Amino acid sequence: MHFSPESYRIPDEPMRPFIDAEEIWAFLNRTAPVDEEVDRVIDRSLNKHRLTLREVATLLNAATPSQIRKIKEGARELKRNIYGNRVVLFAPLYVGNKCSNECTYCGFRSSNKAQLRKTLSGEELVKEIEALEDNGQKRLILVYGEHAEYDPAFIAETVRTAYRVKKGNGEIRRVNINAAPLTIEGFRTVKEAGIGTYQIFQETYHPEAYRQYHLRGKKADYNNRLTALDRAQEAGLDDVGIGALFGLYDWRFEVMALVRHTNHLEACYNVGPHTISFPRIKDASMLHLGDRHFVTDEDFSRLVAILRLAVPYTGMILTAREPAALRDELLQFGVSQIDGGTHIELGGYTQKEQKQDLNKEQFLIHDDRSLNEIIEELLAQDMLPSFCTACYRLGRTGEHFMEFSVPGFIKRFCTPNAMLTLAEYLVDYAPAETAREGWEVIDRNMKQLNETVGVEVDDRIKRIKRGERDLYF
């Protein structure tokens, strides 16, 4: 049964473009944020119903301090109800920065002759993964430029390499991908390597703005990128991630379009995106983009809260582009996944003393805390750092994931699995003080489990302390 939340001027059909910019603006321009309607929309979200575009427009147009406060409080409550206090941790690993596209906002653009082009060799890739495992990482996102060299066979081989590398108790249990759109056959090739989520960000969903920013290369084809994740679904790759780069166009439009993309995937494939990402351009003047669409911290926090209410069951990723204080705040009412100990320069995990250099990186990061420092901050806020990968390996992806996550039942698995993966980290990698704080947080969370699950979790933690690994529900 396909989900159809509302009728659109462009009907949802597999492999067909679905964004109607005029229609999105019509929703935004004709929706009045009356207090009673704002309250109704928030209540509907708290009952775990994904919002319609009209309802999202109501929240986006809300402007009074009381309305904004209610939106953030609603997002906080919703996140707590669905995700509990867990936060999933991962690391990005840049495999190659060669690129044939000309995207005016990106340091990898083909005309940037100052960029130092590099593709990690097989040996270098292994060393990077070993360095990540030494820190306790279990989940990676492999990142590639769009270049003929990075074809599906190459991507698949780097994924297999990541899974092969084992150092001590370290191993990578799930590899996600951020790369260029592929053909259906290309997506099949990558899927066979055992990937988790395949991320493709539209950058901006506004067609005219898109043309202005994407001057040459395959990425200049708006519709090809827009329908890329349809091809992934057609290939049987049902775990996908969407995103927009905020600062290229009006942030309200981009939020609406992200929800519209979610609607499209659900209508055509009965499964929405596993994750939504919302990176923000912070150094717009340096990139010569101007500040017309610059997103302030206040607007950024609002859009995160609105996205959480709009798509209650979808994971939301916030990267180290943002400063530590803001990331800590946004964890409270929307974000469910963050990266930690991030290096985005090629070879950055084995050369940790390098200073940031835009001639070596795609953008600047603003949260340079180590993985352990982030874990300590999470523990201090009584949050559960999680390296869980159980859903991928037990087949709880795509439509099966929706069966668990839409009603909110996923917390039955996520909290115990977060505790088990945290226990591994505390035994294998944590300094003494981090370990002490971590066991205290685990003990407090144990008391909130029902008796049967609590007994099982306690037994598995004892087995972890005796040397077993990779235990999960």
N, C-alpha and C positions, 0 to 999 in steps of 0.2 A: 504494500500500500504506500503510495507516494504522498508526501506531505505538501499541501498547498495552502499557505497561510493567507493569501489574498490574491486577487486577480491583478495582473499587470498588463500594460499596453503591449509589451513584448512578452509573449508567453514563454514559459520555461520548456525548452527542448534540449535533449542531450547534444552536446557538441556545437551549440548555437550561442552567439553572443546574447547577453541578457540585460546589460546596463542601458537604461534610458535616463540620460542626464536631466532632461526636462521634467520627467516624472518625479525624480528624486527631489528636484528643487520645488516642484509643486507641493509635495508633502511638507517640505520645510517651510515654505512660504504661506501655506494655508492652514497650519496647525497652531492653535492658540494654547499656550501653557496655563490653562486655568488650574487653580490649586486643586480642586476636586478631581480633575482629570489626571493630574500628576500623581495624586495619591492612589487613584485607581490603577494606573499603569504600574506603579511600584508594587502594589499588592498583588497584581496578576503575576509579576515576575517572581515575587516571593513564594507564590504557589507553583513555581518551576515551569511556567509557561513561557516559551520563547515569544518575544514581542513582535508585533507587526511593524512595518515601516512607519505607519501613522503614529503608533505608540512611541516608537523611538524618536520620531520628530518632536513629539510632545516633550520628552525629556531633554532633547537637544535645545529646544527653545526656552526651557525653564531658565529663569535668570535671577529671580529674587534670592536673597541669602537663605531664606527658609526653605525654598524649593531645592536649592543646591544641597543644603544640609540633609534634607530628607533623601535625596538621591544617593548621597554618600553613605548615609546610615543604612539605607536599604541594601546597597551593594555589600556593605560590611556584613550584614546579617545573612544575606544570600550566600556569600562566600563561606562563612562559618558553617552554615547549614549543609552545604553540598560538599565542601572540601575539608571541613574541619580546620585544624591548624597546621596542616602539612604544606610544605613548599618543596617542589621538585627542583633538583639542581642538575645542571649539565654544563658542558664546556663546548664552545665553538672551536673547530680546528680548520684553518684555511689550508687547503691542499694546493691551490694554484690561483694566481691572479692575472693570468693572461686573459684578455677580453677583446672581442671584436666589435663591441657596441660603443656607441658614443652617447652616453647619458650624462647630462651636464652637471648632475649633482654628485657624481661618483668618482672617487679617486682612481678607480680601475679603468676609466674611460680610455678608449683607444688612442686619443690624441694627447694623452698625458705622457709626454716623453720623459718626464722626470721620474715616473713610476718605475721602480726596479722590478722587472718581470721575473717570475720564478714559479716553477712547479716542483714540489717536493719529490725527491727521488724515493724509491722504495725504502732504502735504508734510512733516509731522513724521516719518512713517515713513521717507520717503526720507532725511531728514537723519540719522536714527538708523543706518540701514544704511550710509550714506556714512561715518559716524564709525567703525563697526565695520570697514569695508573699509580705512580709513586705518590701522587697527591690524594688518591682515593676516588678519582672520577670513575664513574661507571656508564655515563651516558654522554654521547658525542653528537654534535651536528657538524658534519663535514660540509665545507663551503668551497665553491668553485666559481671562477669567472665563466663567462659564456664564450667558449672557444672551441674550435674543431678538435683540439687535442683532448678535451674533456668530454669524450663521447660516452654513451652508456656502458660500453665494455670497460673503459678506464674507470668510471665511477664505481662500477660493480667490483672491480678488482681492488680498489682502495678500501671499499667496505669489507671485503673478505679479509684484507690485511688487518684491518682494525680488530676484527673478531679473532684473528689468529694470535695476536700479541698477548702474551701472558707474562707478568712479572711478579714474582712472589704470590701474594693473594690477589693481585690486581688483575682485572680483566674488564674489557668493554662489553657490556651486555646488550646495549642497544645503540645503533648508529642511525641517526636521522640525517636527512639530506637537505641542503639549500643549494639549488642549482638551476640551470636553465630549463625551460620547457622541453619536453621530449616528444617523440612520436609514441603511438600506442605500443609499438614493438620495443622502443627504447625503454619505456616504463616497465614493460615486462622483464626486460633484461636486468634492470636495477632491482626490481622486486625479488627476483630469484636469488639475489645476493643476501636477502634477509633483512632489508632495511625496515626501519620503523616508519616515521612520518616523512613525507616528501613535501617540503615547503617551496612555494612559489609566491612571491609578493608582487602584486600588481603595481606597486609604488604609488601611482595615483589612478583612481578609477575614472576620472573625468577625461573623456576622449580627446578634447582639444588641448587641455593641459598636458596630457600624455604625449601628444605629438610635439609639443614645444620642448619637452625635456629629452625626448628620445630621438636623436637626429639621424643615426645610421646604425646598421647592424640588424640582426634578427629581432632584437628586442623592440625595434621601432614598430613592429607589427602588433598593434594593440589587441586585436581580436585573437591572434594566435596565443598571446600570453593569457588573455582572459579565459579562454577555453582549455588551457593546458591541463588543469586538474580534472576536467571532464575526461580527457584522454587517459589520465592516470586511473580514473574509476573504470573506464572501459577496459583497461588492461588488467583489472582486478586488484589494483593498488588502492585500497579503500581507506587508507590512513593518510590524510593530507592536511596541510597547514596553509592558511591564507594570511595576508598582511598588507598594510599600506605604510608608506613612508610619509609621516605627517610633517607638513611644512611645504609641500609642493602645491597644495590646493586647500580650499576651505576645509577645516577639520571636521565640520559638521557633515559635509557631503561625504567625506571618506568613511565616517562612521556608518552613515546610511548605506553606503555601497558595500561595506564589509558585511552588514546584515543582509543586504540583497544577495550577495554572493552565497551566504549561508543558506538563504531561502532556495536559491537555484540548485545547490547541491542536494538539499533535502527533497526538493520536488522531483528531481530527475533520478536520484540514486538512493533516496531514503536514508541518507546519512550526511550530516553536516561536517564541517572541518573539525579535526581533532584539536587544533590549536589556532588561535588568532594572535598575530604579532602586530605591534604598533610602534616601530622605531621612529624616533623624532630627529629631524635635522636640527642641530644646535649651533653649528658654525656657519649659518647661512651667508653672512657677509663675506667670509673667507672664500666660500664657494661661488661667490658672485651671483647668488640667486635673489638677493634682496630680502626684505623682511615682511613682504605683504602677507604671506601666509604663515609667518612664524607663530608657533604654538607656545603660549606662555605656560608656566608651571601650573597655574590655576586651571587653565583650560585643559591642560594635559591630564590633571587629576580628575577633572569632570568627565572627560571622554573615556577614561579607564573605568570609572564607576558606571557610566551609561552602558558601555559594552558588556560589563559583567551582568547588568540587569537584562540587557537585550538577549544575550545568549547564555543562559544560566549554566549549562552543562559543558561549555567549551573551555578548554584550557587556554589561559592567557599568558603570553610570554613577554617579559620585560628584560631588555638586555643591559649590558654595562655601558651603553651609550649614556645612560642617565646616572647622575651622582648618587652616592650611597644614601644620603638622607632622604631623597625623593623616592628611591627604590624601597626603602624601609617603610615609608608612608603608604605607597601604593600597594604593598603586600597586604595591607589591612582591608582593602575593599575592592579587590579585583584580581590582582596578579596571582597566578598559581605556579609559575615556573620562572626561574632566573638562572643566569649563568654565574659562575664563580671562579675566581682566579684567572680571569680571561686575558689571553694574548691573541691579538688578531693579525700580527705581523707573521709572515711566513717563517717558520722555525722558531717562533717566539717562546715556546714552552721549554726549549732546551737552551735558550739564551735569554734568561729572565732579566738580565740587567740592562737590556736595551731601553732607550728612551723612545717615546712615541714619535713617529716620523711619518707624515702623510705621504712621503715618497715610498714608504714601505707598507702602508696600511690603507684600507678603504675609507676609514673615518677614524675619529678620535674616540677613545673610551673615557668615561668620567668616573668609573668606579673601579679602582685598581686594587681592591682588597683581595687578599689571598682566599682560597677556598675555605681554609680553616677559620679565617677571620669572619667570613660571612656566616659560617656555621655557628660560631660563637655568638654573633649578633642575633641569629634566629633563635638560638637556645635562650638567650637573655630575654627574648620576647615570648617565651614559652611556645615557640613554634617547633614543628617536627621537620628537620631537614630530611629529604627523601631522595634516594637514588633508585627508586623502584622501577622495574621494567616488566613486571609480571603480566600486565594486560597484553602487551605485545606477544609474549611467548605462550600465553594461554588462549590466544585467539580472541581476546576481548578488544577487537578493533572494528572499525567500520560500523555496520548495522548492529553487530553484537555489542559493541561498546555503547551504542545508543540505548540498547535495552537496559543496560545497567545504569548509565550516567544520567539519562533524561529524568527518571524518577528520583534520582539522588541516592540510589542504593550503592553507588561506587564507593562511598566512604567505608562500607563494611570491609572492603579489601584494602583501600588505600592507607588507612591509619595503621593497621597491623603491619603491612608491608613497609611503610615508612619506618616504623620502629625497628624492624628487622634489618633494613639496610643501614639505618643509623647505628645500630649495634655493631655491625661489621666495621663501619668507619671508626667507631670508638675503640674497638679492639685492635685494628690494624694500623691506623694512621694518626689518631688524635693525640695531641699533647695531654699531659696528666690533668691539667685544669679543664680543658675542653671535655675530656672523658668524664670527669666528675660531674660537670654541669649536664652533660648528655644523659648520663644514667639517671640523674634526678628528673629530667624531663620525661624520659621513658617510664620511670616509676609512676609519675603523676598521670600519664596517659594510660597506663595499665589499669588504673583504678576506674577509668571511664569506660572500659570495655565490658561487654557482658561476660558472665562467668565462664562460659564454654570457650569463647574466643580467647579470653585472658589466659586460661590454662594452656591453650595451644601456643599462644605467643610466648609465654614464659618458658615452655618446654623448648621451643626453637631457639630462644635466646641462650639458654643453657648449652644447646648443641653448638651454637656459634662460638661461645666461649671455649668450647672443647676443640674447636678447629674446623667445624663444618662451615660451608659457605653456600650462598645462593639458595636460601630457604625462603619460600614465599607462598602466599595464598592465591 
